[in-house]
Amino acid sequence: EKLRIDVYTAAWEKCLDRIKSIVRALHAPIASEIKHEIHTSYDQPLPGLPYPEIPVIGITDPTSSSTFLDQIAAHTDSFDLEKRDASNTVAFTSHLYPNDCNNVMSAMKALINGFVDRPHLLEKGKGRSGISLAKYDIETLLAWYTAIRDTYDLTEQCKPKLVVLFHDFEQLDPLVIQDIFSISSLYISRLPLVFILALSSPASPSYLHSTYPRSTLALLRFSNYTVPSGTKVLEEVLLRTFFDTNFEPDVIIGPGVLTFIADYYNRHNSSVDAVLNILQLAHLRHFSGEVLTLVVKSTPSSETLSEDTSLPFVEEMLSRLQSFNPSSGRDRSISSIPSLIAATDDARNSMYSRARQMRVGFGIVKLIQDFMTSQGYKGLDWDNSAKGVDIIDVMIGALQGDLRSDVKYLGTMIKKLEISQLGTLFGNLHTFYNALPLYIRSSEEEARMNVILAINAIPPSGDDGVPGVSPLVAANFAGWLVKYINNLLTPLEDEPLWDIWYTGASSFPSPLINPSVRATVVAGLLHPYDFAEPSRKKDEEQTDPALWELPDTSILFHRYLDSGKMLNIYDWFTAFQQELETQRKNLEERALAVRSGQSSPRKRGGKGKIKEKEKPESEEEVDRWQLEIQARFVRALQDLDYLGFLKHTGRKADHVQRVVFDMHD
């Protein structure tokens, strides 16, 4: 189990790093512009203003994702002033969240602490600045800022910018933010503050201009940037992660997960964070549900597989190999560990080789499609929203080997190209093959040579008037290309042990992302031990616990389901008391049986008969037991009331109304 977790961690971190690099590349142009505006925000102030303006940068991100803000903070914040580049402007960042802005005092305290809570910056200084000032006083920030400039000899041209990031700006109290803007404007000449607002509302009409008064807007110099979002971001992430020839994921995501990602992204949450969550859960489910995923990256050594604890794993692996190809595995015994390792390695290499071929075939189809559209041809209906077809459907078709009709149509379109267009297309294909990694290009060398031969078949002058040249070259190349691509795009399920490296068509368990809270709560109350850590051995016979063995809240809930629409509190309490009396009696018998050395409290009669308690309970013990029953009842009743199972009515003071019906045990 631990080894599988390690393999899962490595596979997911590889995929995560790839997606992060793709998202950073998508955000890089806007992040660079914002960084430049931060560093130049005080270089050229507008002349003639009665007071200086506060630079405010709005970042419109409809997905409310934290990825872009983290990227901005990482590129802006100067953590070590000793190693700074003299050509770069220094900047510090502070984060403000809605929970920090309940009032002006707490908001200013959080804003200031975000800057001054850097003790390592003033270690070589002679003293601490602003020690006698309140933590919410902006004079504290001014004293700290002055000490930083004096300690590191920062000139006026290199004075640090103080960047404040307002997360979820629409959720902040406008009155509190107005006060922060007003206070900051009084110190803007001595504290170069820059405010960044994380907005999820549309850029037009602007939330800032529609919510805040003109007196506050007059203090600000506002500019807005929009983060790339929408379906194009999802397509770019999936294309460059699972269909890029320059990257090879350890686990190949199948059509089931891709379909769920596209549906969830378009219907519920169109953010990169949501895609990351789904992919991580898909990886975790893949490794937790299949024991053989231990060999995703490498096969354990012969010494490890020869141990007794590895026997079930070896038997399962051998059974799977023989079930796929019986003739190849009948002569193998469990003791033939080296042959089993060799067969597993062959299956891994074959699966990854087939996946590389699929990526190459998909890349060629996409290249031809993009070329056709750039030349003004209709091409394939990949972006036809009326038919519900998009690039993700094409990805699924490539995984399933179901693009033969599209490939045939592209071949027909190639036959209609002119000589000059064929030359451009052949040049693009030659560039595509040359850009492949060496380990892929070597296996596609024959195809690359065919492209070179096609290029050489075009007349040097590119004269379209040469009779018969264009149709002949185009027809020969299109016929070869269609067969070649169809051989590349074959289903991955044809490989042995494919489900170790490929999630296939299995659907994604949507309750992991969008769970049914009501059903889960009811199931937890009906069967509480199903959600607890099992304490009994797996080989022991599992029996459903009796009602008295359940927790108090579960006992009360079972009696809740036995009632009608209205519940009499006293009758409910009486039924609960009867179960607790049964529980007490059984627990006492069990404890007495343990003390007397008997194996079961249910044995009756004979020499091992359990004697009843001879000493009667005192009146004080009876009262204490009754108080305990009442307390346990009230506590369980409050739990059900808190969970929303009860509705109080003023018609009958001693009754409550049941609100959950049609429960199936």
C-alpha positions as CSV (number, residue, x, y, z in Angstrom):
1,E,0.0,0.0,0.0
2,K,2.8,2.4,0.9
3,L,4.6,1.6,-2.3
4,R,1.5,2.4,-4.4
5,I,1.1,5.7,-2.6
6,D,4.7,6.6,-3.4
7,V,4.0,5.7,-7.1
8,Y,0.8,7.8,-7.0
9,T,2.6,10.8,-5.5
10,A,5.3,10.7,-8.2
11,A,2.8,10.3,-11.0
12,W,0.6,13.1,-9.7
13,E,3.5,15.5,-9.0
14,K,4.7,15.0,-12.6
15,C,1.3,15.9,-14.0
16,L,0.8,18.8,-11.6
17,D,4.1,20.4,-12.4
18,R,3.3,20.1,-16.1
19,I,-0.1,21.8,-15.7
20,K,1.4,24.5,-13.5
21,S,4.0,25.3,-16.2
22,I,1.3,25.5,-18.8
23,V,-0.9,27.9,-16.7
24,R,2.2,30.0,-15.9
25,A,2.9,30.3,-19.7
26,L,-0.7,31.3,-20.3
27,H,-0.6,34.0,-17.6
28,A,2.9,35.2,-18.4
29,P,2.1,38.0,-20.7
30,I,-0.5,39.6,-18.4
31,A,1.6,38.9,-15.3
32,S,4.5,40.7,-17.0
33,E,2.4,43.7,-17.8
34,I,1.1,43.9,-14.2
35,K,4.6,43.6,-12.8
36,H,5.8,46.4,-15.1
37,E,2.9,48.6,-14.0
38,I,3.6,48.0,-10.3
39,H,7.3,49.0,-10.7
40,T,6.5,52.1,-12.8
41,S,3.4,53.2,-10.9
42,Y,5.2,56.2,-9.3
43,D,7.6,57.1,-12.1
44,Q,5.5,59.6,-14.0
45,P,2.7,61.1,-11.8
46,L,0.2,63.3,-13.6
47,P,1.0,67.0,-13.0
48,G,-1.5,69.5,-11.7
49,L,-3.4,67.1,-9.4
50,P,-4.5,68.5,-6.0
51,Y,-3.4,65.3,-4.3
52,P,-1.5,62.2,-5.5
53,E,-3.5,59.2,-6.7
54,I,-3.3,55.7,-5.4
55,P,-2.4,53.2,-8.1
56,V,-5.1,50.5,-8.2
57,I,-4.9,47.5,-10.5
58,G,-8.0,45.4,-11.1
59,I,-7.5,41.8,-12.1
60,T,-10.7,40.3,-13.5
61,D,-10.8,36.5,-13.2
62,P,-14.3,35.1,-13.6
63,T,-13.1,31.8,-12.1
64,S,-11.9,33.4,-8.8
65,S,-8.8,31.2,-9.0
66,S,-5.9,31.8,-6.6
67,T,-3.4,30.5,-9.2
68,F,-2.8,33.9,-10.9
69,L,-2.6,35.9,-7.7
70,D,0.0,33.5,-6.3
71,Q,1.9,33.9,-9.5
72,I,1.8,37.7,-9.2
73,A,2.9,37.6,-5.5
74,A,5.7,35.2,-6.3
75,H,7.0,37.5,-9.1
76,T,6.6,40.7,-7.1
77,D,7.6,40.1,-3.5
78,S,11.3,40.7,-2.6
79,F,12.2,38.1,0.0
80,D,15.9,38.8,0.2
81,L,17.1,42.3,-0.3
82,E,20.8,41.3,0.1
83,K,20.7,39.4,-3.2
84,R,18.6,41.9,-5.1
85,D,19.5,43.0,-8.6
86,A,20.4,46.7,-8.7
87,S,18.4,47.0,-12.0
88,N,15.1,45.6,-10.5
89,T,12.7,47.6,-8.3
90,V,12.1,46.2,-4.9
91,A,8.5,45.4,-3.8
92,F,6.7,43.8,-0.8
93,T,3.3,42.2,-0.8
94,S,0.6,42.0,1.8
95,H,-2.6,39.9,1.4
96,L,-6.1,41.0,2.7
97,Y,-8.9,38.5,2.8
98,P,-12.6,39.1,3.6
99,N,-12.2,37.6,7.1
100,D,-9.6,40.3,7.9
101,C,-11.8,43.2,7.0
102,N,-14.7,43.0,9.5
103,N,-13.8,46.6,10.6
104,V,-11.2,49.2,9.8
105,M,-9.0,48.4,12.8
106,S,-8.7,44.7,11.9
107,A,-8.2,45.4,8.2
108,M,-5.4,47.9,8.9
109,K,-3.8,45.5,11.3
110,A,-3.8,42.7,8.8
111,L,-2.5,45.1,6.1
112,I,0.4,46.4,8.2
113,N,1.3,43.0,9.6
114,G,1.6,41.6,6.1
115,F,4.5,44.0,5.5
116,V,6.3,44.3,8.9
117,D,6.2,40.6,9.8
118,R,9.6,40.1,8.2
119,P,12.0,40.2,11.1
120,H,14.9,38.8,8.9
121,L,15.0,42.1,6.9
122,L,16.0,44.2,9.9
123,E,18.4,41.8,11.6
124,K,21.3,43.9,10.8
125,G,19.5,47.1,11.9
126,K,20.2,48.8,15.2
127,G,16.7,48.5,16.6
128,R,13.1,47.8,15.9
129,S,11.0,50.5,14.3
130,G,7.6,51.5,15.6
131,I,7.8,49.5,18.8
132,S,5.6,51.9,20.7
133,L,3.0,52.3,18.1
134,A,-0.3,50.4,17.8
135,K,-0.3,47.5,15.3
136,Y,-3.2,49.1,13.4
137,D,-1.6,52.5,13.1
138,I,-0.2,53.3,9.7
139,E,2.6,55.2,11.3
140,T,3.9,51.7,12.2
141,L,4.2,50.9,8.5
142,L,5.8,54.2,7.8
143,A,8.5,53.7,10.5
144,W,9.2,50.2,9.3
145,Y,9.4,51.4,5.7
146,T,11.8,54.2,6.7
147,A,14.0,51.7,8.5
148,I,14.1,49.4,5.5
149,R,15.2,52.2,3.2
150,D,17.9,53.4,5.7
151,T,19.2,49.8,6.4
152,Y,19.6,48.9,2.7
153,D,20.4,52.3,1.4
154,L,17.6,52.3,-1.1
155,T,17.5,55.4,-3.3
156,E,14.5,57.3,-4.4
157,Q,14.6,55.6,-7.8
158,C,14.7,52.1,-6.2
159,K,12.3,52.8,-3.3
160,P,10.3,49.6,-2.6
161,K,6.7,49.4,-3.7
162,L,4.1,48.2,-1.1
163,V,1.7,46.0,-2.9
164,V,-1.6,45.1,-1.2
165,L,-3.6,42.2,-2.7
166,F,-7.3,42.3,-1.9
167,H,-8.7,38.8,-2.4
168,D,-12.4,38.4,-3.3
169,F,-12.8,42.1,-3.5
170,E,-16.6,41.9,-4.0
171,Q,-17.0,40.3,-0.6
172,L,-15.3,43.1,1.3
173,D,-17.3,45.7,3.1
174,P,-17.3,48.9,1.0
175,L,-17.4,51.2,4.0
176,V,-14.2,49.5,5.4
177,I,-12.5,49.7,2.0
178,Q,-13.4,53.4,1.7
179,D,-11.7,54.1,5.0
180,I,-8.6,52.2,3.9
181,F,-8.4,54.2,0.7
182,S,-8.9,57.5,2.6
183,I,-6.2,56.7,5.2
184,S,-3.7,55.5,2.5
185,S,-4.2,58.6,0.4
186,L,-2.9,60.7,3.3
187,Y,0.4,58.8,3.3
188,I,0.8,58.1,-0.4
189,S,3.6,60.6,-0.8
190,R,5.7,58.8,1.8
191,L,4.4,55.2,1.4
192,P,4.3,54.0,-2.3
193,L,1.2,51.8,-1.9
194,V,-0.2,49.8,-4.9
195,F,-3.5,48.1,-4.5
196,I,-4.4,45.0,-6.5
197,L,-8.1,44.0,-6.5
198,A,-9.1,40.4,-7.3
199,L,-12.4,40.8,-9.1
200,S,-14.7,38.0,-10.3
201,S,-17.4,40.3,-11.7
202,P,-17.3,41.4,-15.4
203,A,-14.9,44.2,-16.4
204,S,-17.8,46.2,-17.7
205,P,-19.7,47.6,-15.9
206,S,-16.9,47.8,-13.3
207,Y,-17.8,46.7,-9.8
208,L,-15.5,49.4,-8.4
209,H,-17.2,52.3,-10.3
210,S,-20.7,51.0,-9.6
211,T,-20.3,50.5,-5.9
212,Y,-18.0,53.2,-4.5
213,P,-18.8,56.9,-4.5
214,R,-17.1,59.5,-6.6
215,S,-15.3,60.9,-3.6
216,T,-13.5,57.6,-3.2
217,L,-12.9,57.0,-6.9
218,A,-11.2,60.4,-7.1
219,L,-8.4,59.1,-4.9
220,L,-7.6,56.2,-7.3
221,R,-5.9,55.7,-10.6
222,F,-7.5,52.6,-11.8
223,S,-6.4,50.1,-14.6
224,N,-7.9,46.7,-15.3
225,Y,-6.5,43.4,-16.7
226,T,-8.5,40.3,-17.6
227,V,-7.1,36.8,-16.9
228,P,-7.4,34.3,-19.7
229,S,-10.4,32.0,-19.0
230,G,-13.0,29.9,-20.6
231,T,-12.9,26.7,-22.7
232,K,-9.7,27.7,-24.5
233,V,-7.8,27.4,-21.2
234,L,-9.2,24.0,-20.5
235,E,-8.4,22.8,-24.0
236,E,-4.8,24.2,-23.8
237,V,-4.2,22.4,-20.5
238,L,-5.5,19.1,-21.7
239,L,-3.8,19.3,-25.1
240,R,-0.4,20.1,-23.7
241,T,-0.6,17.7,-20.8
242,F,-2.0,14.5,-22.3
243,F,-1.7,15.0,-26.1
244,D,1.7,16.7,-26.4
245,T,4.5,14.7,-28.0
246,N,7.0,16.5,-25.7
247,F,5.4,15.2,-22.5
248,E,4.6,11.7,-21.4
249,P,2.4,11.4,-18.3
250,D,2.7,8.2,-16.2
251,V,-1.1,7.7,-16.2
252,I,-3.1,8.3,-19.3
253,I,-6.5,9.9,-18.7
254,G,-9.3,8.2,-20.5
255,P,-12.6,9.3,-22.2
256,G,-14.7,8.9,-19.0
257,V,-12.6,11.4,-17.0
258,L,-12.2,13.8,-19.9
259,T,-16.0,13.9,-20.5
260,F,-16.6,14.6,-16.8
261,I,-14.0,17.4,-16.8
262,A,-15.5,19.1,-19.8
263,D,-19.1,18.8,-18.4
264,Y,-18.1,20.0,-14.9
265,Y,-16.0,22.9,-16.3
266,N,-18.8,24.2,-18.5
267,R,-21.6,23.7,-16.1
268,H,-20.3,24.3,-12.6
269,N,-16.8,25.6,-12.1
270,S,-14.6,26.9,-15.0
271,S,-11.4,27.3,-13.1
272,V,-8.0,25.6,-13.3
273,D,-8.2,24.7,-9.6
274,A,-11.3,22.6,-10.3
275,V,-9.5,20.8,-13.2
276,L,-6.6,20.1,-10.8
277,N,-8.9,18.7,-8.2
278,I,-10.6,16.3,-10.6
279,L,-7.3,15.1,-12.1
280,Q,-5.9,14.5,-8.7
281,L,-8.9,12.5,-7.6
282,A,-8.8,10.6,-10.9
283,H,-5.1,9.7,-10.2
284,L,-5.9,8.7,-6.6
285,R,-8.9,6.6,-7.5
286,H,-6.8,4.9,-10.3
287,F,-4.0,3.9,-7.9
288,S,-6.3,3.0,-5.0
289,G,-8.6,0.8,-7.0
290,E,-6.1,-1.3,-8.9
291,V,-3.4,-3.2,-7.0
292,L,-1.2,-3.7,-10.1
293,T,-0.7,0.1,-10.5
294,L,2.4,-0.5,-8.4
295,V,4.2,-1.3,-11.7
296,V,3.2,2.0,-13.4
297,K,6.7,3.3,-13.5
298,S,8.9,0.3,-12.8
299,T,8.6,-3.4,-11.8
300,P,9.8,-4.4,-8.3
301,S,12.9,-6.5,-8.2
302,S,13.1,-10.3,-8.1
303,E,14.0,-10.2,-4.5
304,T,10.9,-8.2,-3.6
305,L,8.6,-10.4,-5.6
306,S,10.1,-13.5,-4.2
307,E,8.9,-12.7,-0.7
308,D,5.9,-14.4,0.7
309,T,4.0,-11.1,1.2
310,S,4.3,-10.5,-2.6
311,L,2.6,-13.8,-3.5
312,P,-0.9,-12.4,-4.0
313,F,0.5,-9.7,-6.2
314,V,2.5,-12.1,-8.4
315,E,-0.5,-14.4,-8.8
316,E,-2.7,-11.5,-9.8
317,M,-0.2,-10.2,-12.3
318,L,0.4,-13.7,-13.8
319,S,-3.4,-14.3,-14.0
320,R,-3.9,-11.0,-15.9
321,L,-1.1,-11.7,-18.4
322,Q,-2.5,-15.2,-19.1
323,S,-6.0,-14.0,-19.4
324,F,-5.0,-11.6,-22.1
325,N,-2.8,-14.0,-24.0
326,P,-3.2,-17.6,-22.7
327,S,-0.7,-19.1,-25.0
328,S,2.1,-16.8,-23.9
329,G,1.7,-17.5,-20.2
330,R,0.9,-21.2,-19.7
331,D,4.6,-22.1,-19.3
332,R,5.2,-19.6,-16.6
333,S,4.9,-20.6,-13.0
334,I,4.8,-18.3,-10.0
335,S,8.4,-19.2,-9.3
336,S,9.4,-17.8,-12.7
337,I,9.8,-14.3,-11.4
338,P,12.3,-13.0,-14.0
339,S,10.0,-14.0,-16.9
340,L,7.1,-12.3,-15.1
341,I,9.2,-9.1,-14.7
342,A,10.2,-9.2,-18.4
343,A,6.5,-9.6,-19.5
344,T,5.5,-6.7,-17.3
345,D,8.2,-4.5,-18.7
346,D,7.2,-5.5,-22.2
347,A,3.6,-4.5,-21.5
348,R,4.7,-1.2,-20.1
349,N,6.9,-0.4,-23.1
350,S,4.2,-1.4,-25.5
351,M,1.6,0.7,-23.8
352,Y,3.7,3.8,-23.7
353,S,4.8,3.2,-27.3
354,R,1.1,3.0,-28.3
355,A,0.4,6.2,-26.4
356,R,3.2,8.0,-28.2
357,Q,1.8,6.9,-31.5
358,M,-1.6,8.2,-30.5
359,R,-0.1,11.6,-29.7
360,V,1.8,11.7,-32.9
361,G,-1.3,10.8,-34.9
362,F,-3.4,13.4,-33.0
363,G,-0.8,16.0,-33.6
364,I,-0.7,15.4,-37.3
365,V,-4.5,15.6,-37.6
366,K,-4.6,18.8,-35.6
367,L,-1.8,20.3,-37.7
368,I,-3.6,19.5,-41.0
369,Q,-6.9,20.9,-39.5
370,D,-5.2,24.1,-38.5
371,F,-3.6,24.4,-41.9
372,M,-6.9,23.9,-43.7
373,T,-8.7,26.6,-41.7
374,S,-5.8,29.0,-42.2
375,Q,-6.0,28.5,-45.9
376,G,-9.7,29.4,-45.9
377,Y,-11.1,25.8,-46.1
378,K,-13.9,24.6,-44.0
379,G,-12.0,21.7,-42.5
380,L,-13.5,19.6,-39.8
381,D,-16.4,20.8,-37.6
382,W,-14.4,20.8,-34.4
383,D,-15.7,24.1,-33.2
384,N,-19.3,23.6,-34.2
385,S,-21.2,24.5,-31.1
386,A,-24.5,23.8,-32.8
387,K,-23.5,20.1,-33.2
388,G,-21.9,20.0,-29.8
389,V,-18.5,19.1,-31.2
390,D,-15.2,20.6,-29.8
391,I,-11.6,19.6,-29.5
392,I,-12.2,17.5,-26.4
393,D,-14.5,15.3,-28.4
394,V,-11.7,14.9,-30.8
395,M,-9.3,13.9,-28.0
396,I,-11.8,11.2,-26.9
397,G,-12.0,10.0,-30.5
398,A,-8.2,9.7,-30.7
399,L,-8.1,7.7,-27.5
400,Q,-10.8,5.4,-28.8
401,G,-9.4,5.1,-32.3
402,D,-12.6,6.6,-33.7
403,L,-11.3,9.3,-36.1
404,R,-11.3,7.4,-39.3
405,S,-14.1,9.5,-40.9
406,D,-12.3,12.7,-40.0
407,V,-8.9,11.4,-41.3
408,K,-10.6,10.3,-44.6
409,Y,-12.1,13.7,-45.0
410,L,-8.8,15.5,-44.4
411,G,-7.2,13.2,-47.0
412,T,-9.9,14.3,-49.5
413,M,-9.2,17.9,-48.7
414,I,-5.4,17.4,-49.3
415,K,-6.2,16.1,-52.8
416,K,-7.8,19.4,-53.7
417,L,-4.8,21.6,-52.6
418,E,-2.7,23.4,-55.1
419,I,1.1,22.9,-55.5
420,S,2.0,26.0,-53.4
421,Q,-0.3,24.9,-50.6
422,L,1.0,21.4,-50.7
423,G,4.6,22.7,-50.4
424,T,3.5,24.7,-47.3
425,L,1.7,21.7,-45.8
426,F,4.7,19.4,-46.4
427,G,7.0,21.9,-44.8
428,N,4.8,22.1,-41.7
429,L,4.8,18.3,-41.4
430,H,8.6,18.2,-41.8
431,T,9.0,20.8,-39.0
432,F,6.6,18.8,-36.9
433,Y,8.7,15.6,-37.3
434,N,11.9,17.5,-36.6
435,A,10.5,18.9,-33.4
436,L,9.7,15.5,-32.0
437,P,11.8,14.2,-29.1
438,L,14.6,11.9,-30.3
439,Y,13.1,8.7,-28.8
440,I,9.9,9.4,-30.8
441,R,11.5,10.7,-34.0
442,S,13.6,7.5,-34.4
443,S,10.5,5.4,-34.5
444,E,8.9,7.7,-37.0
445,E,11.9,8.0,-39.3
446,E,10.1,6.2,-42.2
447,A,7.2,8.6,-42.1
448,R,9.6,11.6,-42.0
449,M,11.4,10.3,-45.1
450,N,8.1,9.9,-46.9
451,V,7.4,13.6,-46.2
452,I,10.8,14.5,-47.5
453,L,10.1,12.5,-50.7
454,A,6.8,14.4,-51.1
455,I,8.6,17.7,-50.7
456,N,11.2,16.7,-53.4
457,A,8.3,15.6,-55.7
458,I,7.1,19.2,-55.9
459,P,8.6,21.2,-58.9
460,P,11.2,23.7,-57.7
461,S,9.4,26.6,-59.3
462,G,6.1,25.6,-57.7
463,D,4.4,26.2,-61.0
464,D,0.8,25.3,-60.6
465,G,0.4,25.1,-64.4
466,V,2.4,21.9,-64.8
467,P,-0.1,19.4,-66.1
468,G,-0.9,16.5,-63.7
469,V,1.7,17.3,-61.0
470,S,-0.6,18.7,-58.4
471,P,-3.3,15.9,-58.5
472,L,-0.7,13.1,-58.6
473,V,1.5,14.4,-55.7
474,A,-1.6,15.2,-53.6
475,A,-3.3,11.9,-54.3
476,N,-0.2,9.7,-53.5
477,F,0.5,11.6,-50.4
478,A,-3.1,11.7,-49.1
479,G,-3.5,7.9,-49.7
480,W,-0.3,7.2,-47.7
481,L,-1.2,9.7,-45.0
482,V,-4.7,8.3,-44.3
483,K,-3.4,4.8,-43.8
484,Y,-0.5,6.0,-41.7
485,I,-2.7,8.0,-39.3
486,N,-5.3,5.3,-39.0
487,N,-2.5,2.9,-37.9
488,L,-1.4,5.4,-35.3
489,L,-4.8,6.1,-33.9
490,T,-5.8,2.6,-32.5
491,P,-7.6,2.0,-29.2
492,L,-5.3,1.8,-26.2
493,E,-7.5,-1.0,-24.7
494,D,-5.9,-3.4,-27.2
495,E,-2.7,-3.5,-25.2
496,P,-2.1,-6.0,-22.4
497,L,-2.6,-4.8,-18.9
498,W,-3.8,-1.5,-20.3
499,D,-5.8,-0.6,-17.2
500,I,-2.6,-0.2,-15.2
501,W,-1.6,2.9,-17.2
502,Y,-4.9,4.0,-18.6
503,T,-8.1,5.0,-16.9
504,G,-10.2,3.9,-19.9
505,A,-13.9,4.6,-20.3
506,S,-14.7,4.2,-16.6
507,S,-16.8,7.2,-15.5
508,F,-15.5,9.6,-12.9
509,P,-17.2,9.2,-9.5
510,S,-19.0,12.6,-9.3
511,P,-19.8,12.3,-5.6
512,L,-16.1,12.9,-4.9
513,I,-16.5,16.4,-6.3
514,N,-20.2,17.1,-5.7
515,P,-21.3,14.7,-2.9
516,S,-24.9,14.2,-1.9
517,V,-24.8,15.6,1.6
518,R,-28.3,14.5,2.6
519,A,-27.8,10.9,1.6
520,T,-24.4,10.8,3.3
521,V,-25.8,12.2,6.6
522,V,-28.7,9.7,6.6
523,A,-26.4,6.8,5.8
524,G,-24.1,7.9,8.6
525,L,-26.9,7.9,11.1
526,L,-28.3,4.6,9.9
527,H,-25.0,2.7,9.7
528,P,-22.5,4.7,11.7
529,Y,-19.9,1.8,11.9
530,D,-19.6,1.8,8.1
531,F,-17.9,5.2,8.4
532,A,-15.6,4.2,11.3
533,E,-12.3,2.5,11.2
534,P,-12.9,-1.3,11.2
535,S,-11.8,-2.9,14.4
536,R,-12.6,-6.5,13.5
537,K,-10.5,-8.7,11.2
538,K,-11.6,-9.0,7.6
539,D,-11.9,-12.8,7.8
540,E,-14.3,-12.7,10.7
541,E,-18.0,-12.9,10.0
542,Q,-19.4,-9.3,9.8
543,T,-22.9,-8.9,11.4
544,D,-25.0,-5.9,11.6
545,P,-25.0,-4.4,15.1
546,A,-28.1,-4.5,17.2
547,L,-29.9,-1.2,17.8
548,W,-28.6,-0.9,21.4
549,E,-25.1,-1.1,20.1
550,L,-25.4,2.1,18.0
551,P,-24.5,5.6,19.2
552,D,-27.3,7.6,20.9
553,T,-28.0,9.8,17.9
554,S,-28.4,6.8,15.7
555,I,-30.7,5.1,18.2
556,L,-32.9,8.2,18.3
557,F,-32.8,8.5,14.5
558,H,-34.1,4.9,14.1
559,R,-37.0,5.7,16.4
560,Y,-37.5,8.9,14.4
561,L,-38.0,6.9,11.2
562,D,-40.6,4.7,13.0
563,S,-42.9,7.6,13.8
564,G,-45.5,9.6,11.9
565,K,-45.4,13.2,10.7
566,M,-45.6,14.5,14.3
567,L,-43.4,13.2,17.1
568,N,-44.5,13.3,20.7
569,I,-41.3,14.1,22.7
570,Y,-42.3,12.1,25.7
571,D,-43.1,9.0,23.6
572,W,-39.9,9.4,21.7
573,F,-38.0,9.7,25.0
574,T,-39.7,6.5,26.3
575,A,-38.7,4.5,23.3
576,F,-35.1,5.9,23.6
577,Q,-35.1,4.9,27.3
578,Q,-36.1,1.4,26.6
579,E,-33.1,0.9,24.2
580,L,-30.7,2.4,26.8
581,E,-32.1,0.0,29.4
582,T,-31.4,-2.9,27.0
583,Q,-28.0,-1.5,26.3
584,R,-27.2,-1.2,30.0
585,K,-28.4,-4.8,30.7
586,N,-26.3,-6.3,27.8
587,L,-23.2,-4.4,28.8
588,E,-23.5,-5.5,32.4
589,E,-23.9,-9.2,31.2
590,R,-20.9,-8.8,29.0
591,A,-18.8,-7.4,31.7
592,L,-19.9,-10.1,34.1
593,A,-19.1,-12.8,31.5
594,V,-15.6,-11.4,31.1
595,R,-15.0,-11.4,34.9
596,S,-16.3,-15.0,35.2
597,G,-14.1,-16.2,32.3
598,Q,-17.0,-17.1,29.9
599,S,-16.6,-16.5,26.1
600,S,-20.1,-15.2,25.5
601,P,-22.7,-13.4,27.7
602,R,-25.4,-15.3,25.8
603,K,-24.6,-18.7,27.4
604,R,-27.4,-19.7,29.7
605,G,-28.0,-22.7,32.1
606,G,-25.6,-25.4,33.3
607,K,-22.5,-24.8,35.4
608,G,-21.6,-21.6,33.5
609,K,-24.9,-19.8,34.2
610,I,-24.5,-16.2,35.0
611,K,-25.9,-15.1,38.3
612,E,-28.1,-12.1,38.4
613,K,-26.9,-9.1,40.4
614,E,-28.0,-9.8,44.0
615,K,-27.5,-6.3,45.4
616,P,-30.4,-4.0,44.4
617,E,-29.7,-0.5,43.2
618,S,-30.0,2.4,45.7
619,E,-32.3,5.2,45.1
620,E,-29.4,7.5,44.4
621,E,-28.1,5.3,41.7
622,V,-31.5,5.1,40.1
623,D,-31.8,8.9,40.1
624,R,-28.3,9.2,38.6
625,W,-29.2,6.7,35.8
626,Q,-32.4,8.6,35.0
627,L,-30.5,11.9,34.8
628,E,-28.0,10.3,32.5
629,I,-30.8,9.0,30.2
630,Q,-32.3,12.5,30.1
631,A,-29.0,14.1,29.3
632,R,-28.1,11.6,26.6
633,F,-31.6,12.1,25.1
634,V,-31.3,15.9,25.0
635,R,-27.8,15.7,23.5
636,A,-29.0,13.3,20.7
637,L,-32.1,15.4,20.2
638,Q,-30.0,18.6,19.7
639,D,-27.8,16.8,17.2
640,L,-30.8,15.9,15.0
641,D,-32.2,19.4,15.4
642,Y,-28.8,20.8,14.3
643,L,-28.7,18.5,11.3
644,G,-32.2,19.8,10.2
645,F,-34.3,16.7,10.8
646,L,-36.8,18.5,13.1
647,K,-39.2,21.4,12.6
648,H,-40.6,23.1,15.7
649,T,-44.3,24.0,15.6
650,G,-46.2,26.3,17.9
651,R,-49.4,24.3,17.8
652,K,-48.2,21.6,20.2
653,A,-45.5,22.5,22.6
654,D,-44.7,18.8,23.3
655,H,-44.4,17.8,19.7
656,V,-42.0,18.3,16.8
657,Q,-42.5,17.8,13.1
658,R,-40.7,15.3,11.1
659,V,-39.2,16.7,7.9
660,V,-37.4,13.6,6.3
661,F,-39.5,10.8,4.8
662,D,-39.1,7.9,2.4
663,M,-35.9,6.6,3.9
664,H,-34.7,3.2,2.8
665,D,-32.6,1.3,5.3
